Amino acid sequence: MDTAAADVECGYREEVDFATNPADGTRIAYRAIGEGSPLVLVHGTALSQAIWRGFGYLREFTRDHRVITLDLRGHGRSDKPHSAGSYAMHLFAADVLAVLDALEIEAAHYAGYSLGGRVGFSLAAAHPGRLRSFVSLAGAPGTGGGAFDRVFFPGSLQALESGGMAGFLEGWERASGAPLDPITRGAFAANDAAALAAYMRETERDERVPDAALAALPMPVLLAAGSRDPERLRAAHHVRGLLPTAELAVIEGATHADTPRHPEALALTRAFLDRLAP
């Protein structure tokens, strides 16, 4: 099926709606497509809600779910404040709640990749009644200092703050020893460098979701991580040890970047949600 036909089939549209986070007035861009049990999909760092279309999740889940995608603050078409404090984790979680409230959805299934997974852990712990289930795709309940040096390259935050997106991308390619693929380069180049740096700076200070809160999560949880993503794989095993009811899936051969686009990740998410269907 070509892209245009797939877009028609899943009801995709280019325009977005906006919800306002009541905590600070930040506007959050979102789309709601399809009919059925609501499912929220949340992207990772420096990406946008467009990934779920590109990786096939919209085509798959709009068949039987009302799929809600959104751009977290500092990303996509949402507002991009330049102060680090605007990227506190509770504000990210409140962005998701603002979208659910705008759609008058009391509770939804939730799947998040990387940053989206981190937001999901925070949301599940602070507002468990708003999530019917939670899928973490290469997510973790905390990051800690040096997180972006480990994900991208040593000195990545400093390169972004001093050289903007061009400096960041140049440093990334130099560290990897090869040009970035055009899709990745284009997605990152579209970011507001000051907003992305502010988010990264605040994330370095972000506190982990406490173990006691993770152990008490009441909703069904799926933890998926790539075998070549050791940091997120350790986090998944840690959460599984605290929450024995959680399902743990290791995607063989997948790196952190590979995980959401890996066919097994989509299949795992589909099977998990199907098991929860009435």
Residue pairs with C-beta under 8 A, 6 or more apart in sequence:
1 9
1 59
6 12
6 59
7 53
9 59
10 33
10 34
10 58
10 59
10 62
10 63
11 33
11 34
11 62
12 31
12 33
12 53
12 58
13 31
13 33
16 29
16 30
16 31
16 71
16 77
17 29
17 30
17 31
17 32
17 102
18 27
18 28
18 29
18 30
19 27
19 28
19 30
19 95
19 98
19 99
19 101
19 102
20 26
20 27
20 28
20 98
21 27
21 28
21 73
21 91
21 94
21 95
21 98
22 94
22 98
23 90
23 91
23 94
24 81
24 86
24 91
26 73
26 78
26 79
26 81
26 86
26 91
26 95
27 78
27 79
28 70
28 71
28 72
28 73
28 78
28 79
28 95
28 98
28 99
29 49
29 70
29 71
29 76
29 77
29 78
30 49
30 68
30 69
30 70
30 71
30 99
30 102
31 49
31 68
31 69
31 70
32 66
32 67
32 68
32 103
33 58
33 62
33 66
33 67
33 69
34 61
34 62
34 63
34 64
34 65
34 66
34 67
35 65
35 66
36 64
36 65
36 66
37 64
37 65
37 66
37 108
37 109
37 132
37 277
38 65
38 66
38 67
38 68
38 100
38 103
38 105
38 107
38 108
38 109
39 61
39 65
39 66
39 67
39 68
39 108
39 109
39 110
39 111
39 273
40 68
40 69
40 70
40 96
40 99
40 100
40 108
40 109
40 110
40 111
41 49
41 52
41 57
41 61
41 67
41 68
41 69
41 111
41 112
41 116
42 69
42 70
42 72
42 96
42 110
42 111
42 112
42 113
42 115
42 116
42 117
42 119
42 120
43 49
43 51
43 52
43 69
43 71
43 72
43 75
43 76
43 112
43 113
43 114
43 115
43 116
44 51
44 113
44 114
44 115
44 116
44 117
44 138
44 260
45 114
45 115
45 148
45 151
45 196
45 199
45 200
46 75
46 187
46 188
46 191
46 196
47 75
47 113
47 187
48 71
48 75
48 76
48 77
48 187
48 190
49 69
49 70
49 71
49 76
50 76
50 187
51 113
51 187
51 260
52 58
52 67
52 69
53 59
54 183
54 261
55 260
55 261
55 266
56 266
57 67
57 111
57 266
57 269
58 67
58 69
60 266
60 270
61 67
61 270
61 273
65 109
65 273
68 99
68 100
68 103
68 105
68 108
70 78
70 95
70 96
70 99
71 77
71 78
72 78
72 92
72 95
72 115
72 116
72 119
73 79
73 80
73 81
73 86
73 87
73 91
73 92
73 95
73 199
74 80
74 81
74 86
74 87
74 192
74 195
74 196
74 198
74 199
75 191
78 95
80 192
80 194
80 195
81 87
81 195
81 198
82 194
82 195
82 198
83 198
84 198
84 199
84 201
84 202
85 202
86 198
86 202
87 198
87 199
87 201
87 202
87 203
88 202
88 206
89 118
89 119
89 122
89 206
89 207
90 122
90 126
92 115
92 119
92 122
93 119
93 122
93 123
93 126
93 127
96 110
96 119
96 123
97 123
97 127
97 130
100 106
100 108
100 130
106 129
106 130
107 129
107 130
107 131
107 132
108 130
108 131
108 132
109 131
109 132
109 133
109 134
109 135
109 273
109 276
110 120
110 123
110 124
110 131
110 132
110 133
110 134
110 135
111 120
111 134
111 135
111 137
111 269
112 118
112 119
112 120
112 135
112 136
112 137
112 139
113 137
113 138
113 139
113 259
113 260
114 137
114 138
114 139
114 232
114 256
114 259
114 260
115 139
116 137
116 139
117 136
117 137
117 138
117 139
117 140
118 139
118 140
118 141
118 142
118 143
120 131
120 134
120 135
120 136
120 139
121 134
121 136
121 139
121 140
121 141
121 209
121 214
122 141
122 209
123 130
123 131
124 131
124 134
124 217
124 219
124 221
125 209
125 210
125 213
125 214
125 216
125 217
128 217
128 218
128 219
131 219
132 219
132 220
132 276
133 219
133 220
133 221
133 222
133 272
133 273
133 276
134 217
134 219
134 220
134 221
134 222
135 221
135 222
135 224
135 269
135 272
135 273
136 221
136 222
136 223
136 224
136 236
136 239
137 224
137 225
137 259
137 260
137 265
137 269
138 224
138 225
138 226
138 229
138 232
138 256
138 259
138 260
139 232
139 235
140 231
140 232
140 235
140 236
141 208
141 209
141 214
141 235
141 238
141 239
142 206
142 207
142 208
142 209
142 235
143 203
143 204
143 206
144 204
144 206
144 208
145 204
146 204
147 203
147 204
148 156
148 157
148 200
148 203
148 204
149 155
149 156
149 157
150 231
151 256
152 168
152 172
152 175
153 159
153 171
153 172
153 174
153 175
153 176
154 175
155 171
156 168
156 171
156 172
156 200
157 197
157 200
157 201
157 204
159 167
159 168
159 170
159 171
160 167
160 168
160 193
160 196
160 197
160 200
161 197
163 170
163 171
164 193
165 188
165 189
165 191
165 193
165 196
168 188
168 193
169 180
169 185
169 188
169 189
172 180
173 179
173 180
179 185
180 188
184 257
211 242
214 239
214 242
214 243
215 242
215 243
217 243
217 246
220 245
220 247
220 272
220 276
221 239
221 243
221 245
221 246
221 247
222 246
222 247
222 249
222 268
222 269
222 272
223 236
223 239
223 240
223 246
223 247
223 248
223 249
224 236
224 248
224 249
224 250
224 251
224 259
224 265
224 268
224 269
225 232
225 233
225 235
225 236
225 249
225 250
225 251
225 254
225 259
226 232
226 233
226 250
226 251
226 252
226 253
226 254
226 255
226 256
226 258
226 259
226 262
227 233
227 250
227 251
227 252
227 253
227 254
228 253
228 254
228 255
228 256
228 258
229 254
229 255
229 256
229 259
231 256
232 256
232 259
233 250
236 248
236 250
237 248
239 246
240 246
240 248
247 272
249 264
249 268
251 258
251 259
251 262
251 264
251 265
251 268
252 264
254 262
254 264
254 265
259 265
